[in-house]
Amino acid sequence: MSEIDVRGLSCPIPVVKTKKAMDTNPKDVLTVWLDSDTSRENVTRLAKGRAYTVKEDKVSGEYRLTLTPKA
């Protein structure tokens, strides 16, 4: 499992960092911490486009996305 913290970064940086983690560890479950609705939407779109399932939790005004590659 890998964890990416992109809080405080504006798009497209959260998407770029998430994509890099996906490319580096294609079979890993990724946890992505975000603090913006736009970043959440864009990372979710990227994950679904790459056949990942997305579980979203809102924690103290921030988002935790758990991205799991489909087998």
mmCIF file of the N, C-alpha and C atoms, coordinates in Angstrom:
data_MODEL
# 
_entry.id   MODEL 
# 
loop_
_atom_site.group_PDB 
_atom_site.id 
_atom_site.type_symbol 
_atom_site.label_atom_id 
_atom_site.label_alt_id 
_atom_site.label_comp_id 
_atom_site.label_asym_id 
_atom_site.label_entity_id 
_atom_site.label_seq_id 
_atom_site.pdbx_PDB_ins_code 
_atom_site.Cartn_x 
_atom_site.Cartn_y 
_atom_site.Cartn_z 
_atom_site.occupancy 
_atom_site.B_iso_or_equiv 
_atom_site.pdbx_formal_charge 
_atom_site.auth_seq_id 
_atom_site.auth_comp_id 
_atom_site.auth_asym_id 
_atom_site.auth_atom_id 
_atom_site.pdbx_PDB_model_num 
ATOM 1   N N  . MET A 1 1  ? 0.851   -1.179 0.000   1.00 0.00 ? 1  MET A N  1 
ATOM 2   C CA . MET A 1 1  ? 0.000   0.000  0.000   1.00 0.00 ? 1  MET A CA 1 
ATOM 3   C C  . MET A 1 1  ? 0.894   1.238  0.000   1.00 0.00 ? 1  MET A C  1 
ATOM 4   N N  . SER A 1 2  ? 0.536   2.179  -0.845  1.00 0.00 ? 2  SER A N  1 
ATOM 5   C CA . SER A 1 2  ? 1.264   3.439  -0.927  1.00 0.00 ? 2  SER A CA 1 
ATOM 6   C C  . SER A 1 2  ? 0.340   4.567  -0.496  1.00 0.00 ? 2  SER A C  1 
ATOM 7   N N  . GLU A 1 3  ? 0.941   5.614  0.055   1.00 0.00 ? 3  GLU A N  1 
ATOM 8   C CA . GLU A 1 3  ? 0.160   6.768  0.491   1.00 0.00 ? 3  GLU A CA 1 
ATOM 9   C C  . GLU A 1 3  ? 0.726   8.020  -0.160  1.00 0.00 ? 3  GLU A C  1 
ATOM 10  N N  . ILE A 1 4  ? -0.180  8.842  -0.677  1.00 0.00 ? 4  ILE A N  1 
ATOM 11  C CA . ILE A 1 4  ? 0.204   10.081 -1.348  1.00 0.00 ? 4  ILE A CA 1 
ATOM 12  C C  . ILE A 1 4  ? -0.522  11.229 -0.658  1.00 0.00 ? 4  ILE A C  1 
ATOM 13  N N  . ASP A 1 5  ? 0.211   12.235 -0.271  1.00 0.00 ? 5  ASP A N  1 
ATOM 14  C CA . ASP A 1 5  ? -0.380  13.413 0.361   1.00 0.00 ? 5  ASP A CA 1 
ATOM 15  C C  . ASP A 1 5  ? -0.239  14.588 -0.598  1.00 0.00 ? 5  ASP A C  1 
ATOM 16  N N  . VAL A 1 6  ? -1.362  14.996 -1.188  1.00 0.00 ? 6  VAL A N  1 
ATOM 17  C CA . VAL A 1 6  ? -1.333  16.114 -2.130  1.00 0.00 ? 6  VAL A CA 1 
ATOM 18  C C  . VAL A 1 6  ? -2.154  17.291 -1.612  1.00 0.00 ? 6  VAL A C  1 
ATOM 19  N N  . ARG A 1 7  ? -2.353  17.322 -0.299  1.00 0.00 ? 7  ARG A N  1 
ATOM 20  C CA . ARG A 1 7  ? -3.069  18.445 0.311   1.00 0.00 ? 7  ARG A CA 1 
ATOM 21  C C  . ARG A 1 7  ? -2.263  19.723 0.094   1.00 0.00 ? 7  ARG A C  1 
ATOM 22  N N  . GLY A 1 8  ? -2.968  20.788 -0.247  1.00 0.00 ? 8  GLY A N  1 
ATOM 23  C CA . GLY A 1 8  ? -2.312  22.076 -0.465  1.00 0.00 ? 8  GLY A CA 1 
ATOM 24  C C  . GLY A 1 8  ? -1.780  22.272 -1.876  1.00 0.00 ? 8  GLY A C  1 
ATOM 25  N N  . LEU A 1 9  ? -1.863  21.252 -2.704  1.00 0.00 ? 9  LEU A N  1 
ATOM 26  C CA . LEU A 1 9  ? -1.387  21.364 -4.083  1.00 0.00 ? 9  LEU A CA 1 
ATOM 27  C C  . LEU A 1 9  ? -2.574  21.553 -5.016  1.00 0.00 ? 9  LEU A C  1 
ATOM 28  N N  . SER A 1 10 ? -2.390  22.388 -6.040  1.00 0.00 ? 10 SER A N  1 
ATOM 29  C CA . SER A 1 10 ? -3.485  22.594 -6.980  1.00 0.00 ? 10 SER A CA 1 
ATOM 30  C C  . SER A 1 10 ? -3.261  21.769 -8.242  1.00 0.00 ? 10 SER A C  1 
ATOM 31  N N  . CYS A 1 11 ? -4.383  21.514 -8.920  1.00 0.00 ? 11 CYS A N  1 
ATOM 32  C CA . CYS A 1 11 ? -4.349  20.704 -10.140 1.00 0.00 ? 11 CYS A CA 1 
ATOM 33  C C  . CYS A 1 11 ? -3.497  21.405 -11.184 1.00 0.00 ? 11 CYS A C  1 
ATOM 34  N N  . PRO A 1 12 ? -2.779  20.633 -11.942 1.00 0.00 ? 12 PRO A N  1 
ATOM 35  C CA . PRO A 1 12 ? -2.849  19.188 -12.137 1.00 0.00 ? 12 PRO A CA 1 
ATOM 36  C C  . PRO A 1 12 ? -1.894  18.375 -11.267 1.00 0.00 ? 12 PRO A C  1 
ATOM 37  N N  . ILE A 1 13 ? -1.198  18.984 -10.322 1.00 0.00 ? 13 ILE A N  1 
ATOM 38  C CA . ILE A 1 13 ? -0.172  18.277 -9.547  1.00 0.00 ? 13 ILE A CA 1 
ATOM 39  C C  . ILE A 1 13 ? -0.722  17.035 -8.823  1.00 0.00 ? 13 ILE A C  1 
ATOM 40  N N  . PRO A 1 14 ? -1.885  17.091 -8.150  1.00 0.00 ? 14 PRO A N  1 
ATOM 41  C CA . PRO A 1 14 ? -2.395  15.875 -7.510  1.00 0.00 ? 14 PRO A CA 1 
ATOM 42  C C  . PRO A 1 14 ? -2.620  14.722 -8.493  1.00 0.00 ? 14 PRO A C  1 
ATOM 43  N N  . VAL A 1 15 ? -3.103  15.047 -9.679  1.00 0.00 ? 15 VAL A N  1 
ATOM 44  C CA . VAL A 1 15 ? -3.323  14.019 -10.698 1.00 0.00 ? 15 VAL A CA 1 
ATOM 45  C C  . VAL A 1 15 ? -1.981  13.461 -11.179 1.00 0.00 ? 15 VAL A C  1 
ATOM 46  N N  . VAL A 1 16 ? -1.020  14.323 -11.414 1.00 0.00 ? 16 VAL A N  1 
ATOM 47  C CA . VAL A 1 16 ? 0.297   13.897 -11.896 1.00 0.00 ? 16 VAL A CA 1 
ATOM 48  C C  . VAL A 1 16 ? 0.965   12.978 -10.866 1.00 0.00 ? 16 VAL A C  1 
ATOM 49  N N  . LYS A 1 17 ? 0.915   13.349 -9.591  1.00 0.00 ? 17 LYS A N  1 
ATOM 50  C CA . LYS A 1 17 ? 1.538   12.533 -8.545  1.00 0.00 ? 17 LYS A CA 1 
ATOM 51  C C  . LYS A 1 17 ? 0.821   11.191 -8.384  1.00 0.00 ? 17 LYS A C  1 
ATOM 52  N N  . THR A 1 18 ? -0.497  11.208 -8.499  1.00 0.00 ? 18 THR A N  1 
ATOM 53  C CA . THR A 1 18 ? -1.253  9.963  -8.397  1.00 0.00 ? 18 THR A CA 1 
ATOM 54  C C  . THR A 1 18 ? -0.947  9.063  -9.585  1.00 0.00 ? 18 THR A C  1 
ATOM 55  N N  . LYS A 1 19 ? -0.897  9.619  -10.768 1.00 0.00 ? 19 LYS A N  1 
ATOM 56  C CA . LYS A 1 19 ? -0.581  8.846  -11.971 1.00 0.00 ? 19 LYS A CA 1 
ATOM 57  C C  . LYS A 1 19 ? 0.806   8.225  -11.862 1.00 0.00 ? 19 LYS A C  1 
ATOM 58  N N  . LYS A 1 20 ? 1.758   8.990  -11.352 1.00 0.00 ? 20 LYS A N  1 
ATOM 59  C CA . LYS A 1 20 ? 3.124   8.473  -11.195 1.00 0.00 ? 20 LYS A CA 1 
ATOM 60  C C  . LYS A 1 20 ? 3.131   7.286  -10.219 1.00 0.00 ? 20 LYS A C  1 
ATOM 61  N N  . ALA A 1 21 ? 2.401   7.402  -9.123  1.00 0.00 ? 21 ALA A N  1 
ATOM 62  C CA . ALA A 1 21 ? 2.323   6.300  -8.156  1.00 0.00 ? 21 ALA A CA 1 
ATOM 63  C C  . ALA A 1 21 ? 1.660   5.074  -8.775  1.00 0.00 ? 21 ALA A C  1 
ATOM 64  N N  . MET A 1 22 ? 0.622   5.293  -9.578  1.00 0.00 ? 22 MET A N  1 
ATOM 65  C CA . MET A 1 22 ? -0.040  4.174  -10.262 1.00 0.00 ? 22 MET A CA 1 
ATOM 66  C C  . MET A 1 22 ? 0.915   3.484  -11.228 1.00 0.00 ? 22 MET A C  1 
ATOM 67  N N  . ASP A 1 23 ? 1.678   4.267  -11.965 1.00 0.00 ? 23 ASP A N  1 
ATOM 68  C CA . ASP A 1 23 ? 2.623   3.706  -12.933 1.00 0.00 ? 23 ASP A CA 1 
ATOM 69  C C  . ASP A 1 23 ? 3.764   2.964  -12.244 1.00 0.00 ? 23 ASP A C  1 
ATOM 70  N N  . THR A 1 24 ? 4.210   3.496  -11.105 1.00 0.00 ? 24 THR A N  1 
ATOM 71  C CA . THR A 1 24 ? 5.323   2.889  -10.375 1.00 0.00 ? 24 THR A CA 1 
ATOM 72  C C  . THR A 1 24 ? 4.914   1.605  -9.673  1.00 0.00 ? 24 THR A C  1 
ATOM 73  N N  . ASN A 1 25 ? 3.703   1.585  -9.116  1.00 0.00 ? 25 ASN A N  1 
ATOM 74  C CA . ASN A 1 25 ? 3.216   0.432  -8.338  1.00 0.00 ? 25 ASN A CA 1 
ATOM 75  C C  . ASN A 1 25 ? 1.822   0.035  -8.831  1.00 0.00 ? 25 ASN A C  1 
ATOM 76  N N  . PRO A 1 26 ? 1.730   -0.543 -10.039 1.00 0.00 ? 26 PRO A N  1 
ATOM 77  C CA . PRO A 1 26 ? 0.412   -0.766 -10.644 1.00 0.00 ? 26 PRO A CA 1 
ATOM 78  C C  . PRO A 1 26 ? -0.497  -1.740 -9.891  1.00 0.00 ? 26 PRO A C  1 
ATOM 79  N N  . LYS A 1 27 ? 0.047   -2.574 -9.020  1.00 0.00 ? 27 LYS A N  1 
ATOM 80  C CA . LYS A 1 27 ? -0.788  -3.536 -8.297  1.00 0.00 ? 27 LYS A CA 1 
ATOM 81  C C  . LYS A 1 27 ? -1.059  -3.115 -6.863  1.00 0.00 ? 27 LYS A C  1 
ATOM 82  N N  . ASP A 1 28 ? -0.516  -1.987 -6.441  1.00 0.00 ? 28 ASP A N  1 
ATOM 83  C CA . ASP A 1 28 ? -0.683  -1.516 -5.066  1.00 0.00 ? 28 ASP A CA 1 
ATOM 84  C C  . ASP A 1 28 ? -2.002  -0.781 -4.873  1.00 0.00 ? 28 ASP A C  1 
ATOM 85  N N  . VAL A 1 29 ? -2.526  -0.911 -3.669  1.00 0.00 ? 29 VAL A N  1 
ATOM 86  C CA . VAL A 1 29 ? -3.633  -0.063 -3.237  1.00 0.00 ? 29 VAL A CA 1 
ATOM 87  C C  . VAL A 1 29 ? -3.014  1.279  -2.869  1.00 0.00 ? 29 VAL A C  1 
ATOM 88  N N  . LEU A 1 30 ? -3.616  2.361  -3.343  1.00 0.00 ? 30 LEU A N  1 
ATOM 89  C CA . LEU A 1 30 ? -3.106  3.701  -3.069  1.00 0.00 ? 30 LEU A CA 1 
ATOM 90  C C  . LEU A 1 30 ? -4.075  4.460  -2.178  1.00 0.00 ? 30 LEU A C  1 
ATOM 91  N N  . THR A 1 31 ? -3.535  5.164  -1.204  1.00 0.00 ? 31 THR A N  1 
ATOM 92  C CA . THR A 1 31 ? -4.326  6.076  -0.395  1.00 0.00 ? 31 THR A CA 1 
ATOM 93  C C  . THR A 1 31 ? -3.881  7.483  -0.767  1.00 0.00 ? 31 THR A C  1 
ATOM 94  N N  . VAL A 1 32 ? -4.839  8.303  -1.174  1.00 0.00 ? 32 VAL A N  1 
ATOM 95  C CA . VAL A 1 32 ? -4.525  9.670  -1.597  1.00 0.00 ? 32 VAL A CA 1 
ATOM 96  C C  . VAL A 1 32 ? -5.255  10.637 -0.677  1.00 0.00 ? 32 VAL A C  1 
ATOM 97  N N  . TRP A 1 33 ? -4.502  11.544 -0.044  1.00 0.00 ? 33 TRP A N  1 
ATOM 98  C CA . TRP A 1 33 ? -5.073  12.585 0.823   1.00 0.00 ? 33 TRP A CA 1 
ATOM 99  C C  . TRP A 1 33 ? -5.169  13.868 0.029   1.00 0.00 ? 33 TRP A C  1 
ATOM 100 N N  . LEU A 1 34 ? -6.385  14.452 -0.004  1.00 0.00 ? 34 LEU A N  1 
ATOM 101 C CA . LEU A 1 34 ? -6.644  15.679 -0.762  1.00 0.00 ? 34 LEU A CA 1 
ATOM 102 C C  . LEU A 1 34 ? -7.429  16.659 0.092   1.00 0.00 ? 34 LEU A C  1 
ATOM 103 N N  . ASP A 1 35 ? -7.385  17.929 -0.288  1.00 0.00 ? 35 ASP A N  1 
ATOM 104 C CA . ASP A 1 35 ? -8.163  18.925 0.454   1.00 0.00 ? 35 ASP A CA 1 
ATOM 105 C C  . ASP A 1 35 ? -8.985  19.823 -0.467  1.00 0.00 ? 35 ASP A C  1 
ATOM 106 N N  . SER A 1 36 ? -9.166  19.402 -1.709  1.00 0.00 ? 36 SER A N  1 
ATOM 107 C CA . SER A 1 36 ? -9.911  20.220 -2.663  1.00 0.00 ? 36 SER A CA 1 
ATOM 108 C C  . SER A 1 36 ? -10.899 19.347 -3.435  1.00 0.00 ? 36 SER A C  1 
ATOM 109 N N  . ASP A 1 37 ? -12.104 19.886 -3.642  1.00 0.00 ? 37 ASP A N  1 
ATOM 110 C CA . ASP A 1 37 ? -13.115 19.160 -4.410  1.00 0.00 ? 37 ASP A CA 1 
ATOM 111 C C  . ASP A 1 37 ? -12.658 18.906 -5.843  1.00 0.00 ? 37 ASP A C  1 
ATOM 112 N N  . THR A 1 38 ? -12.017 19.890 -6.434  1.00 0.00 ? 38 THR A N  1 
ATOM 113 C CA . THR A 1 38 ? -11.549 19.747 -7.814  1.00 0.00 ? 38 THR A CA 1 
ATOM 114 C C  . THR A 1 38 ? -10.527 18.630 -7.929  1.00 0.00 ? 38 THR A C  1 
ATOM 115 N N  . SER A 1 39 ? -9.565  18.597 -7.017  1.00 0.00 ? 39 SER A N  1 
ATOM 116 C CA . SER A 1 39 ? -8.556  17.537 -7.033  1.00 0.00 ? 39 SER A CA 1 
ATOM 117 C C  . SER A 1 39 ? -9.203  16.173 -6.802  1.00 0.00 ? 39 SER A C  1 
ATOM 118 N N  . ARG A 1 40 ? -10.154 16.116 -5.885  1.00 0.00 ? 40 ARG A N  1 
ATOM 119 C CA . ARG A 1 40 ? -10.860 14.855 -5.611  1.00 0.00 ? 40 ARG A CA 1 
ATOM 120 C C  . ARG A 1 40 ? -11.551 14.345 -6.870  1.00 0.00 ? 40 ARG A C  1 
ATOM 121 N N  . GLU A 1 41 ? -12.246 15.237 -7.562  1.00 0.00 ? 41 GLU A N  1 
ATOM 122 C CA . GLU A 1 41 ? -12.950 14.847 -8.787  1.00 0.00 ? 41 GLU A CA 1 
ATOM 123 C C  . GLU A 1 41 ? -11.978 14.378 -9.869  1.00 0.00 ? 41 GLU A C  1 
ATOM 124 N N  . ASN A 1 42 ? -10.880 15.099 -10.036 1.00 0.00 ? 42 ASN A N  1 
ATOM 125 C CA . ASN A 1 42 ? -9.919  14.759 -11.094 1.00 0.00 ? 42 ASN A CA 1 
ATOM 126 C C  . ASN A 1 42 ? -9.179  13.451 -10.803 1.00 0.00 ? 42 ASN A C  1 
ATOM 127 N N  . VAL A 1 43 ? -8.787  13.240 -9.555  1.00 0.00 ? 43 VAL A N  1 
ATOM 128 C CA . VAL A 1 43 ? -8.101  11.992 -9.190  1.00 0.00 ? 43 VAL A CA 1 
ATOM 129 C C  . VAL A 1 43 ? -9.071  10.817 -9.301  1.00 0.00 ? 43 VAL A C  1 
ATOM 130 N N  . THR A 1 44 ? -10.311 11.020 -8.906  1.00 0.00 ? 44 THR A N  1 
ATOM 131 C CA . THR A 1 44 ? -11.324 9.967  -9.032  1.00 0.00 ? 44 THR A CA 1 
ATOM 132 C C  . THR A 1 44 ? -11.526 9.600  -10.505 1.00 0.00 ? 44 THR A C  1 
ATOM 133 N N  . ARG A 1 45 ? -11.602 10.588 -11.364 1.00 0.00 ? 45 ARG A N  1 
ATOM 134 C CA . ARG A 1 45 ? -11.772 10.346 -12.805 1.00 0.00 ? 45 ARG A CA 1 
ATOM 135 C C  . ARG A 1 45 ? -10.576 9.563  -13.358 1.00 0.00 ? 45 ARG A C  1 
ATOM 136 N N  . LEU A 1 46 ? -9.369  9.945  -12.965 1.00 0.00 ? 46 LEU A N  1 
ATOM 137 C CA . LEU A 1 46 ? -8.169  9.228  -13.396 1.00 0.00 ? 46 LEU A CA 1 
ATOM 138 C C  . LEU A 1 46 ? -8.231  7.770  -12.954 1.00 0.00 ? 46 LEU A C  1 
ATOM 139 N N  . ALA A 1 47 ? -8.559  7.551  -11.694 1.00 0.00 ? 47 ALA A N  1 
ATOM 140 C CA . ALA A 1 47 ? -8.580  6.191  -11.150 1.00 0.00 ? 47 ALA A CA 1 
ATOM 141 C C  . ALA A 1 47 ? -9.605  5.319  -11.866 1.00 0.00 ? 47 ALA A C  1 
ATOM 142 N N  . LYS A 1 48 ? -10.797 5.845  -12.051 1.00 0.00 ? 48 LYS A N  1 
ATOM 143 C CA . LYS A 1 48 ? -11.845 5.064  -12.723 1.00 0.00 ? 48 LYS A CA 1 
ATOM 144 C C  . LYS A 1 48 ? -11.462 4.787  -14.177 1.00 0.00 ? 48 LYS A C  1 
ATOM 145 N N  . GLY A 1 49 ? -10.812 5.730  -14.813 1.00 0.00 ? 49 GLY A N  1 
ATOM 146 C CA . GLY A 1 49 ? -10.353 5.538  -16.185 1.00 0.00 ? 49 GLY A CA 1 
ATOM 147 C C  . GLY A 1 49 ? -9.279  4.475  -16.303 1.00 0.00 ? 49 GLY A C  1 
ATOM 148 N N  . ARG A 1 50 ? -8.589  4.216  -15.212 1.00 0.00 ? 50 ARG A N  1 
ATOM 149 C CA . ARG A 1 50 ? -7.537  3.190  -15.192 1.00 0.00 ? 50 ARG A CA 1 
ATOM 150 C C  . ARG A 1 50 ? -8.015  1.910  -14.503 1.00 0.00 ? 50 ARG A C  1 
ATOM 151 N N  . ALA A 1 51 ? -9.314  1.770  -14.361 1.00 0.00 ? 51 ALA A N  1 
ATOM 152 C CA . ALA A 1 51 ? -9.937  0.555  -13.812 1.00 0.00 ? 51 ALA A CA 1 
ATOM 153 C C  . ALA A 1 51 ? -9.586  0.325  -12.339 1.00 0.00 ? 51 ALA A C  1 
ATOM 154 N N  . TYR A 1 52 ? -9.548  1.396  -11.564 1.00 0.00 ? 52 TYR A N  1 
ATOM 155 C CA . TYR A 1 52 ? -9.404  1.290  -10.109 1.00 0.00 ? 52 TYR A CA 1 
ATOM 156 C C  . TYR A 1 52 ? -10.776 1.497  -9.482  1.00 0.00 ? 52 TYR A C  1 
ATOM 157 N N  . THR A 1 53 ? -11.031 0.814  -8.380  1.00 0.00 ? 53 THR A N  1 
ATOM 158 C CA . THR A 1 53 ? -12.217 1.144  -7.604  1.00 0.00 ? 53 THR A CA 1 
ATOM 159 C C  . THR A 1 53 ? -11.823 2.259  -6.646  1.00 0.00 ? 53 THR A C  1 
ATOM 160 N N  . VAL A 1 54 ? -12.780 3.128  -6.347  1.00 0.00 ? 54 VAL A N  1 
ATOM 161 C CA . VAL A 1 54 ? -12.498 4.295  -5.520  1.00 0.00 ? 54 VAL A CA 1 
ATOM 162 C C  . VAL A 1 54 ? -13.407 4.276  -4.302  1.00 0.00 ? 54 VAL A C  1 
ATOM 163 N N  . LYS A 1 55 ? -12.794 4.325  -3.127  1.00 0.00 ? 55 LYS A N  1 
ATOM 164 C CA . LYS A 1 55 ? -13.542 4.471  -1.881  1.00 0.00 ? 55 LYS A CA 1 
ATOM 165 C C  . LYS A 1 55 ? -13.177 5.840  -1.317  1.00 0.00 ? 55 LYS A C  1 
ATOM 166 N N  . GLU A 1 56 ? -14.195 6.635  -1.034  1.00 0.00 ? 56 GLU A N  1 
ATOM 167 C CA . GLU A 1 56 ? -13.966 8.005  -0.568  1.00 0.00 ? 56 GLU A CA 1 
ATOM 168 C C  . GLU A 1 56 ? -14.433 8.166  0.872   1.00 0.00 ? 56 GLU A C  1 
ATOM 169 N N  . ASP A 1 57 ? -13.582 8.771  1.686   1.00 0.00 ? 57 ASP A N  1 
ATOM 170 C CA . ASP A 1 57 ? -13.932 9.130  3.061   1.00 0.00 ? 57 ASP A CA 1 
ATOM 171 C C  . ASP A 1 57 ? -13.622 10.601 3.249   1.00 0.00 ? 57 ASP A C  1 
ATOM 172 N N  . LYS A 1 58 ? -14.527 11.300 3.925   1.00 0.00 ? 58 LYS A N  1 
ATOM 173 C CA . LYS A 1 58 ? -14.274 12.702 4.258   1.00 0.00 ? 58 LYS A CA 1 
ATOM 174 C C  . LYS A 1 58 ? -13.876 12.743 5.726   1.00 0.00 ? 58 LYS A C  1 
ATOM 175 N N  . VAL A 1 59 ? -12.695 13.305 5.987   1.00 0.00 ? 59 VAL A N  1 
ATOM 176 C CA . VAL A 1 59 ? -12.140 13.340 7.334   1.00 0.00 ? 59 VAL A CA 1 
ATOM 177 C C  . VAL A 1 59 ? -11.756 14.780 7.658   1.00 0.00 ? 59 VAL A C  1 
ATOM 178 N N  . SER A 1 60 ? -12.485 15.396 8.570   1.00 0.00 ? 60 SER A N  1 
ATOM 179 C CA . SER A 1 60 ? -12.184 16.770 9.007   1.00 0.00 ? 60 SER A CA 1 
ATOM 180 C C  . SER A 1 60 ? -12.037 17.745 7.846   1.00 0.00 ? 60 SER A C  1 
ATOM 181 N N  . GLY A 1 61 ? -12.954 17.692 6.894   1.00 0.00 ? 61 GLY A N  1 
ATOM 182 C CA . GLY A 1 61 ? -12.919 18.626 5.779   1.00 0.00 ? 61 GLY A CA 1 
ATOM 183 C C  . GLY A 1 61 ? -11.945 18.257 4.684   1.00 0.00 ? 61 GLY A C  1 
ATOM 184 N N  . GLU A 1 62 ? -11.251 17.147 4.834   1.00 0.00 ? 62 GLU A N  1 
ATOM 185 C CA . GLU A 1 62 ? -10.321 16.674 3.818   1.00 0.00 ? 62 GLU A CA 1 
ATOM 186 C C  . GLU A 1 62 ? -10.840 15.341 3.290   1.00 0.00 ? 62 GLU A C  1 
ATOM 187 N N  . TYR A 1 63 ? -10.247 14.894 2.203   1.00 0.00 ? 63 TYR A N  1 
ATOM 188 C CA . TYR A 1 63 ? -10.673 13.648 1.586   1.00 0.00 ? 63 TYR A CA 1 
ATOM 189 C C  . TYR A 1 63 ? -9.565  12.616 1.646   1.00 0.00 ? 63 TYR A C  1 
ATOM 190 N N  . ARG A 1 64 ? -9.980  11.376 1.874   1.00 0.00 ? 64 ARG A N  1 
ATOM 191 C CA . ARG A 1 64 ? -9.055  10.236 1.762   1.00 0.00 ? 64 ARG A CA 1 
ATOM 192 C C  . ARG A 1 64 ? -9.664  9.313  0.716   1.00 0.00 ? 64 ARG A C  1 
ATOM 193 N N  . LEU A 1 65 ? -8.951  9.159  -0.399  1.00 0.00 ? 65 LEU A N  1 
ATOM 194 C CA . LEU A 1 65 ? -9.396  8.249  -1.430  1.00 0.00 ? 65 LEU A CA 1 
ATOM 195 C C  . LEU A 1 65 ? -8.556  6.981  -1.338  1.00 0.00 ? 65 LEU A C  1 
ATOM 196 N N  . THR A 1 66 ? -9.215  5.852  -1.335  1.00 0.00 ? 66 THR A N  1 
ATOM 197 C CA . THR A 1 66 ? -8.525  4.568  -1.381  1.00 0.00 ? 66 THR A CA 1 
ATOM 198 C C  . THR A 1 66 ? -8.762  4.003  -2.772  1.00 0.00 ? 66 THR A C  1 
ATOM 199 N N  . LEU A 1 67 ? -7.689  3.856  -3.519  1.00 0.00 ? 67 LEU A N  1 
ATOM 200 C CA . LEU A 1 67 ? -7.753  3.413  -4.907  1.00 0.00 ? 67 LEU A CA 1 
ATOM 201 C C  . LEU A 1 67 ? -7.234  1.985  -4.994  1.00 0.00 ? 67 LEU A C  1 
ATOM 202 N N  . THR A 1 68 ? -8.097  1.084  -5.435  1.00 0.00 ? 68 THR A N  1 
ATOM 203 C CA . THR A 1 68 ? -7.750  -0.324 -5.506  1.00 0.00 ? 68 THR A CA 1 
ATOM 204 C C  . THR A 1 68 ? -7.808  -0.792 -6.963  1.00 0.00 ? 68 THR A C  1 
ATOM 205 N N  . PRO A 1 69 ? -6.686  -1.330 -7.471  1.00 0.00 ? 69 PRO A N  1 
ATOM 206 C CA . PRO A 1 69 ? -6.724  -1.813 -8.865  1.00 0.00 ? 69 PRO A CA 1 
ATOM 207 C C  . PRO A 1 69 ? -7.630  -3.026 -8.975  1.00 0.00 ? 69 PRO A C  1 
ATOM 208 N N  . LYS A 1 70 ? -8.421  -3.068 -10.051 1.00 0.00 ? 70 LYS A N  1 
ATOM 209 C CA . LYS A 1 70 ? -9.285  -4.227 -10.289 1.00 0.00 ? 70 LYS A CA 1 
ATOM 210 C C  . LYS A 1 70 ? -8.432  -5.375 -10.809 1.00 0.00 ? 70 LYS A C  1 
ATOM 211 N N  . ALA A 1 71 ? -8.763  -6.553 -10.354 1.00 0.00 ? 71 ALA A N  1 
ATOM 212 C CA . ALA A 1 71 ? -7.970  -7.733 -10.732 1.00 0.00 ? 71 ALA A CA 1 
ATOM 213 C C  . ALA A 1 71 ? -8.219  -8.141 -12.169 1.00 0.00 ? 71 ALA A C  1 
# 
